[in-house]
Amino acid sequence: MKIRSVHFFRVPALIFCLLASSCGKDTEEDFPLTNVAVQESSLSLEEGKTGTLNFQVTDPGYPISTDVNSPDCEVSIITADNHSPRHFSLAGISKLSGEGQYTATLLDNASGEQYQEEIHLRIRRKDGSYVLSGRITVKSKEIIPVVTPDTGLPIIYIETENRQAITSKEDYLNATFRINGRGVAEGLDEVTCQIRGRGNTTWGWPKKPYLVKFDSKQSLFGFPKHKRWVLLANFMDRTMMRNLVAMKVSSMTGLDWTPRCQSVELVLNGKHVGNYLLIEQVRVDKNRVPVTEMSPEDTEGDALTGGYMLELDFHFDNKFQWLSEFGHSNEWIRGRNDVVPFGIKYPDEDDINNTQINYIKKYINDTATALYGDDFTDQEKGYAAWIDVDSFIDYWIVFEVMGNHELGNPGSVYMHKDRGGKLIAGPCWDFDWGVLSYKTSPQAKNGLLNRNAIWYARLFDDPAFKAKVKARFGELLPKLETVPDYIDQMQKTLEKSAALNFAMWNPAEDGMINGDESMTFDAAVSRLKENFSERLEVIQRNL
């Protein structure tokens, strides 16, 4: 980067007098303009971009041409040492609504140099003399060295307005976003967005997760366009691939939708902050959770039946939520699979009405009643009349294969219901905590982990359901047996990124959740792969 030193000289008083005013009485009467006032005393210009200065002339009726390309234009800019600026130019003049008020637009000429110069706004009077404004400091915005982590992964650059720190999960900051694909993925030119923090427990850890909301829909890495995207920090995951592997497994099933994702390096406000997983947010959309979008007017008939998206989560942080139970008091207790915490994720809390809330709440409670009723195995009176059984089987298999105990906790467990349809399980989300680890779930070493999770305890009481699960697992097994190869592939893809990431972040400093936080990256990945293969064998033995 070239740095140019700029030396400033005062305009001699005699020259200034000649430029600034007419010396004869007749000239002053014929050309009355005596002063031009600029509101700003300084201006910063981004490379190749424009900035504006507002100014006012003392004589509102004094005629000023606004065509800067015309030789008749009275307005120009000049440096304090009486030269034309080298690094920027006057690009335009526009008239404002107030009398004698104008805006001057300056354009940086993209030289790549840093500069700071003092200028005057200069207006030529009819006799050829000039009126000068006060001094204005014009400088280049700080040129920040471009951080380019050399890991082979694409890089996301986010700059918040004035480089403000992201400290809130509720309040968005204005920001810019761009992607350097590094030749391995699609890039993205700079676009505007908003960003805030996200997560429950994960927000309290040193490496923060973020939610990005674009001003207009964007396609990232070739994924379908959407406004909202998530950057998962995976702080506690020494392998950096638990979510990647889980989404791979989910995509092998028949679930409606699996979030697409891409491992990236994140550079935030000029600082490399490590490896992140850019992933589609769980949202209702034709390219995401595929249910019919509702309006507040959908309050009767078939329109009232969907679509809805529900979240089962012990954090209970949704605005509209309740406990679905059969034959027990309204107190949810962990380990009680017949008392389940439900929350409404869609329609959004500002759009949903009481009629819709009451409909989906009744549907869930009617489903639970059928499930725990005497005729629960009957195709027309039991659970099969209310839920999409195949989706509940595939959803269970993903959690079971990945050793994710959150299905029974429950946390980040989703269901959705389309218009005129049954309740569908999914999508899968949040697989970084306790996944493929016997530390949080030692029972998974020799048995099924989610046999008694939420409604599954009752579903497995039906021999037909258990037989369908066994058959479906056998059908998926050839695909699932390819996952260790995928883990090997991702190990090679992520090894350079892991070295940089764990030089910045130590997942062991906040405790041991997965049991591999103190391991090397390679050792943690080997353990992950071994546990995955072991899960396939354990499930086969126990179904």
N, C-alpha and C positions, 0 to 999 in steps of 0.2 A: 504494500500500500504506500503510495507517495504522499508525503506530508509537505505542504508548501507553507513556508513562513510568510506572513503578510505584514508589511511595515506600514504604518499610518503616518501621514503628514498633515499638518493643519493647512488649510487654504489660506494664503496671505490675506490680511484684512483688506488690502486694496483690491485684490482680485475678487474677493467675496462681495465687496461693495459693488463692483462693476457688474457682477453676475446677479446679485440679489435685488437690485433696485435701479430705477432710472434716476440719473443725477440731475435732470433738469425739471423745472417746474411744469413746463408744458407737457412733458412726457408723463409725469405723474397724473395730470388731469386727463390725458387722452387714454392712458393705460392704467386704470385704477387698481388692478390686482396687486395687493401688497403682502399677502401672507398665505401659506398653505400649511395646515396642521395635520400631522399624522398621529393617529390614535396609539399605535404600537411603537415601542422603542426598540423592539428586537423581533427577529423572525428566524426560525429554524427551518431549513429545507431538507427533505429527504432526497436521496440521490434519484435524479430523473423525475422528481415530482414538483408540484407547485405549492405555493403558499400565498397568502393575501395580506395586504396592508390597506386599511381603511383611512381615507384622508378627506379633508374638507377645505374648500377655498373660502376666503373671507368675503368675497363678492359673489353671492349665490348665482347671479345672472351672468357671470363671466363665462363666455362660450369655450368649452373644452372638447376637442375631438377625442372620440374613444377608440379610433382605429389606429392601433400602435404600428401597423405596417404602412401607414400613410405618412409621407414627408410633412404633411400639414399637422400631424399630431403634436400637440404642445407638451405632452408629458414624456419624461424620460427619467432614467436614474443615473447617478454619477457617484463615484467614490469620493471619499474625503480628500484625496489627493488629485481630484479633477480628472479621473480616467473612467472609462467604461468598465464595469465589473467583468471579471474574467470567468467566474464560475457560475454565473446566473444571468438572466436577462429579464426584461420586462415583456411579459407574454400577453397582457391584455389590460384594458381599462373598462370598467362597467359603471354605469350611473346607478346610484341608489335612490331610494324614494325621498329622502330628505333633501332640502335645498342645499345645493353646493356640495353634496356628499357623493363620494366615489369610492370604488375599490380598485386597487392596483394588484395584478396577479404576477408574481415572480416565478420563474421556472429555473430549477437547477439543471445544469447542462450535462450531468452524469459523467463528470471527469474522473470520478473515483478518488479525488483528492479531498482532504479536509481543509476547511477554510473558515476564516472569520474576517469580515470586512465591514467597515462603516460607510454608509452611503447617505445621500440625500435624494429625496424625490424632487425633481426639477421641473418647473413649468415655464415654458417660453412665452413671453408676452409679445404683443404685436410689433413692438419696435426692435425685437431681437434680444432684449435683455431677459434675465431670468429671475424667477423667485424660487428660493430653495426652502425645503422643509428643514426641520431639525434633524439631527443625526439618527440613523437607524442602524442597529447592529444586525447584520445578516450572517448566519453561520450554518455550516453543514451539521446535520444531526450526527451524533456520535456513530462512527463506523465501527460496528462490532465484528470482531473476527468470526467467521462462519465455523462453527463447531461441526466437525465431520467424523463421528466415531467410526473407526474402520473395523466393522464386525461382519460386513456382508449383508446386514439387514437394512431395509429402508429406514429413513429418518424422518420423524415428524418434528417440525419446528412450530412452537407456539409462543407468541409474544403478547402478553397482556398489556392493556393500555397503561402507559407510564411505568411499565414493569412492576405493577402491583403484585404482591404476594397473594396466592389463592388461599384464603383462610376460612372460607364458609362453605357449607353444604347447601345453603339456601340462597345466597346472593351471588348472582352471576357477575363476572367481569367481562368487559369488552376485550376482544383479542383478535389476533390474526393467526392463520393456520396455513401451513404448506407442507408438502411432502417431497422429499428427495428420494425417488425410487431406487437410486443407486444401480440402475440397470437390471434389478431383479424384480421390480414391481412397478405399477403405474405411479407416476408422480402427480402432483397437484400444485398448480400455481397458487400464489397467496390469495386467500379468501378471508372474509370477515366472519367472526363467530363470537359466541359467548362461552365462558367456561366457569365451572364451579366444582367444589369437591363432591364426593359421593361415598356411599358405603356406611355400614354401621360400625362393627368392630374395626374393619380395615381402615376407616378414616382416622382412628386413633393411633395408628402405627406411623413410624417415621417416614416411610415412603408412601405418598398419598395417591389414591385413585381419583380420577376426574371424569366429569361428564361434559361433553362438548356439544353445543347446540349451534348449528350453522344458521346464518340468516336466510339461506335458501338451500334446498336439498342438494346434497353432494354424493357422488359415487366415489368411494374410497377403495383402492386396490381392486377395482372392477366389480365390487359388490353393488347391489341395487341402491339407488339414491335414497337418502333419508336425511333429515335434519339432525337427529340425535345419535351420538356415538359415545362409547365408553372406552376409557383407557384404564385397564386393570393393572395395578402395581405388582400383584403376585409377590408381595413382600415376604411372606412366610414360606413360600414355595422354593426350596433350594433347587428343584429341577427346572423351574420356570416353564413347565409344560403340563401341569395337571389339568388346567382348563383346556389346553390344546388337545390333549388325549381324550378328555371327556366329550368335547364337541366332535371329535373324529368318530368316537363310538356312537354318539347320538345320530350322526349323519348316516350311519350304516343301518339304522332302524327305519321304521315307517312313520315316525313322528312327523307331525305337520310341518314343523320348521325347526331348524337348528341354527343358532346364531353363527354367522360367519366371522372369522377372526384372522388376524395377522400379527405376528411378533414384530416389534419395531424398536428402534432407539428413540427416546424422547429428549429433545432439547427444549427446555423451558426457560424463556427469558435469557437466552444466550448460554445457559448452563446445561451440560449433559447430565440428566438425572437417572439414566439407566434403562434397562429393558422393560418394556410395557407390552401389554396385549391389547391391540385395538380391536374392539368387538362390537357387533351390532347390539344396540340396546333392546331389551324386551319391550316391544311396543306393538299395538294393533296397527296393522298396515297390510296392504295387499302383498307386499314383499317380505313381511315378517309374520307376526301372529295373524293367520288368515281368517278372521271373522268379520262379519258384516259390520261396518261402522254405523253407529247409532246417532240419533239426534234426540234432544229432549222431547220432541213430538212423538217419538215411538213409544206410545203408552197403552196400546191395545192390539188385540189380534196377533197375527204372526210377527209383526214388527217388534212387539214387546219381548219376544223370545230370544233376541240376540242382535249383535253379539256382545259377549261379556268375557272379561279376563279376570281371573281370581289369583290371589297369592296367599299361600299358607305360610305363615311366618310368626315364630314365637316373639319377635320384637314388637309385634302389634303396632306398627307405625303407619298404618293406612288410616285414612279418615273414616271410612265406612267399613266396619269389621264386626264380627260376631263369633260366637262359639257354636259350632254345630255338634250336637250330642244326641245320644239316644238313651233315654231312661236314666239320665244322671243330672246332677245339679250343674248350673252354668259356671263351673270353675274348671278351667283347663289345667290339667296336671301332666307334666311330662311323663311319658310312659303309658298314658291312657290312650289307647288307639281309637276309642269311640268318641272322644271329645276333641274336636279339631278346630284350630283358629283359622277363620277365613277372613280375607280382606278383598275389597273390590279395587282392581287396578284400572279397569276400563268398563264403562265410560269414565272419563276423568272426573274427579271430584267436583269440578266447577260446572260440569255438564249434566251429570246424572240427576234424576229426580226420585222422589219417594216411591212412585209407582214401580220404577225399574229396580230400585233397591229391594223393595218388598218381593218382587217377582223372583229375582235370582236367589235371594235368601230362602224363600219358600222352596225353590227348586232344589237347593242343596239339602235342606232339611227333609224334603220328601225323598230324596235319594238315600239319605242316611236311614230313614224309616224303612224303606224297601230293603236296604242292605241288611239291616239288623232284624227284619221281620221273619216270621215263620216260613214265608214263601220266597225267601231271598234267592233261591236257585231257579225259580220259575222264570222262563224267558219273557213272559208278558207282565208278571206282577213283581218280579224281583229286580235286582240291581241292573241286569242287562237291558231293561227298558229305559234306564236313566243314564248309563255311562257307556262310552265307546270302549268296549272291553279290550280290543286290540291295542289301543293307545295306552291304556293302563298297564298292559303287559310289557310293551316296549319301554315305557317310562321306568318301570320297576327294574327291568334288565339293565338299563344304563346305570342306575344307582347301585345295583347289586354288583355288577362287574367292576365298577370303579370304587367299590367299598365306601360309598358316601352315606354316612349315617344321618345326614340332614333330612332324608325322607321321613324319618321317624321323629325328628326333633320337634317340629319340622321348621326348615328355614329355606327361603327362596324356592319354594315348591309351587309350581304353577299349574293351573287348569284353565280351560277356556270353553266357551259354548257358543256355537254359531246359531244363526237364526233358523229355527225349526229343527235344530239338531240336539244331540245328546252332549253330555259333559265329556270333554276330551282332556287327557293328561298332557302336560307339557306347556311350554318348552323347558329344556334343561338349562340350568343357570347356576353359577357359583360352585365350582368344584375344586377350590384350592385348599379347603380346610379339612384335614383329616382324611383325605382321599388316598386310597391305596397305601394306607398306613395302619398297622396294627396297634399303634400307640393309643389312638382315640377309640378304636373298635377292636379289641383283642379277640372278640368272639368271631370275627370274620376269618380268623386263621383256620378254623375247622368247620364253620357252619355258615348258614345264611344270615346276613346282616339285617335285612329289611323284611323278613318274613312276617313280622308283627307291626310294621310301620303303618301309621294312620289306618285307613280302611282296609289295608292288605291283610290284616289278621283275619278279618271276616271273609274276605275274598278267597283266601287260601283254605277256608273251611269247606269250600265247594270243590269236590274232586274234579269236576269238569274244568274249573278255572286253573287248578294246579296242572292238569294234563296239558292245557293250552300253553301255559308258561313253559313247561318242559319241552314241548314240541317246537315252540318258537325259539327257545334258546338253542336247540339243536340246529334249527334252520340258520340262525345267525352265526353259529360257532365258526364255520370256515372263514367268514369275514373277520370275526373277532381275533382269530389266530394270526392275522396279519398285523395286528397292532404293535407287537414287539418290534417288527421291522420299521414301522412308522416311528417308534420311540428312538431307534438307532439313527434314523434319518434326521430327526429333530435334534438329537444330541450333537451331531456334526454341524447342523445349521446354527445352533445356539451357543456353541462352546466359546467362541470369541466374545460374544455378548455377555455370557456368564462371567468371564474373567473380569470385564470392566464393571459389571453390575455389582458383583460381590466385593469388589474393591471399595465400592461406595456404601453398600448396605450389608449389615450383618443380621440375618434373620434369627439368629440365636439370642440376640440381645433382649427380645421381648418374650422369651420362653420357648418351650418345645411343644409344638402342636402336632406336626407331622412326624417328628422323630428323626428327621434327617437334617435339621437346621445346622448342625455342627459338622456335617459331612462335606466333602468336596463335591463339586458339581457332578463329576463322573461317578463317584460312589453313590450319590443320591439317585442318579438316573438308573444305574444298575439295579439298585434296590426297587425302584419304581417298576422297572420291567419285570423283575423277578416276582414281585407281588401281583402284578397283573396276570402273568401266566398261572400263578398259584390260584388266583381267584377263579379262573376258568375251570380248573380242576375241582376246586371245592364246590362250586355251583353244580357241576355235573353230578357229583357224588350225592348232593343233598336234595336235588329236585326229584 
